[in-house]
Amino acid sequence: MFELGIITDEISQQFETALDRMVDWGIPYAELRGLWGQNVSELSSDDLRRAQRELDARGLKVCGIASPFFKCELTGGQALQTGMMHLAQDRALDEQRVVLQRCIEAAHLFETPFIRVFAFWRRGPVTPEIADRIRDLFHAPLALAREAGVTLLLENEHDCYFSTGEETAPFIASLADEGLRAVWDPGNAFCAGEERPYPDGYEALKPWIVHVHLKDPRRSASGGHDWMPLGQGDLDLLGQLNALNRDGYTGVLSIETHYAPEGGTPEQGSHETLLGLRDLIGQAV
């Protein structure tokens, strides 16, 4: 029904260990973010080739490059980190082209068309002026991506602008003719305050979704949220899977759980999450 993937550093920063668990668990697609304690955008060409050899040795494929592109200040100043960078360096706006070029190199090597991107650290509401400024800054990267034969996928990220499905949809629609598409993360949308990521956010963003990240937050007593195995949080993930199936989604479901059991490891959390996802898939229609 669905192709499964996982962001490998959700299992382990030791890339070989993560790949071995993927083989053990029957997950065919790797999404690359942190490898051997470095962000994928920071890896040398030699390390990228080493990663490719490890993947080839296990018969695994890459479904996308989970880059940190445009996780920076919209104002152009030195980055003042707001959310997680996953080992990437904080880089100012004028350094972002280098990040994208490195990720394009990685996408070509791993034979994946997809590079995940963001829309700058969020410093308030998305005003028309903010949306116009971000749109202007996307034209050149989208042109570079088209020339390189890759597709930029904007992720709705709760620490960045365009964090819910309903907020992200009109922005992507305005750049769809230039090739921009969506990574849909209903967990991020929930954390950003979207009460019903499915169906509300999903239905708004649906025409441009080509990749999906799955995590499951649960509201905590303090007013924040805790990460849970898929199916144990507050998202209607069964409804979401049913909708994806009904709508003919052909992309990868990529696990980005962030969950680890108390006193346990990310590997254990990823395995629990995978079991939860398979249980949900078994119920999906």
QUIGI-V468015 format. One record per backbone hydrogen bond with DSSP energy under -0.5 kcal/mol. CO is the residue of the C=O (numbers start at 1). NH is the residue of the N-H. Records with the same first field share a line. If there is no record, write none. Layout:
CO = NH  NH
This chain:
3 = 253
4 = 29
5 = 255
6 = 8  31
7 = 10
8 = 11  12
13 = 15  36
14 = 18
15 = 19
16 = 20
17 = 21
18 = 22
19 = 23
20 = 24
21 = 25
22 = 26  27
23 = 26
26 = 28
28 = 61
29 = 6
30 = 63  64
31 = 8
32 = 66
33 = 40
35 = 38
38 = 35
39 = 42  43
40 = 43
44 = 48
45 = 49
46 = 50
47 = 51
48 = 52
49 = 53
50 = 54
51 = 55
52 = 56
53 = 57
54 = 58
55 = 58  59  60
56 = 59
61 = 30
64 = 32  66
65 = 67  116
68 = 71
69 = 118
70 = 72  120
72 = 121
73 = 76
77 = 93
79 = 81
85 = 88
87 = 39
89 = 91
92 = 95
93 = 96
95 = 98  99
96 = 100
97 = 101
98 = 102
99 = 103
100 = 104
101 = 105
102 = 106
103 = 107
104 = 108
105 = 109
106 = 110
107 = 111  112
108 = 111
110 = 62
113 = 151
114 = 65
115 = 153
116 = 67  69
117 = 155
119 = 161
120 = 161
125 = 127
127 = 131
128 = 132
129 = 133
130 = 134
131 = 135
132 = 136
133 = 137
134 = 138
135 = 138  139
136 = 139  140
137 = 141
138 = 142
139 = 143
140 = 144
141 = 145
142 = 146
143 = 147
144 = 148
145 = 149  150
146 = 149
151 = 115
152 = 154  181
153 = 117
154 = 183
155 = 157
157 = 160
159 = 122
162 = 157
164 = 168
165 = 169
166 = 170
167 = 171
168 = 172
169 = 173
170 = 174
171 = 175
172 = 175  176
173 = 176
175 = 178  180
176 = 179
181 = 154
182 = 184  210  211
183 = 156  185
184 = 213
185 = 189
186 = 190
187 = 191
188 = 192
189 = 194
190 = 193
193 = 195
194 = 197
196 = 200  201
197 = 202
199 = 203
200 = 204
201 = 205
202 = 206
205 = 208
206 = 209
208 = 182
211 = 184
212 = 254
213 = 186
214 = 256
216 = 228
217 = 234
218 = 226
220 = 223
224 = 220
226 = 218
228 = 216
229 = 232
235 = 237
236 = 240
237 = 241
238 = 242
239 = 243
240 = 244
241 = 245
242 = 246
243 = 247
244 = 249
245 = 248
251 = 3
252 = 212  254
253 = 5  255
254 = 214
255 = 7
261 = 264
265 = 269
266 = 270
267 = 271
268 = 272
269 = 273
270 = 274
271 = 275
272 = 276
273 = 277
274 = 278
275 = 279
276 = 280
277 = 281
278 = 282
279 = 283
280 = 283  284
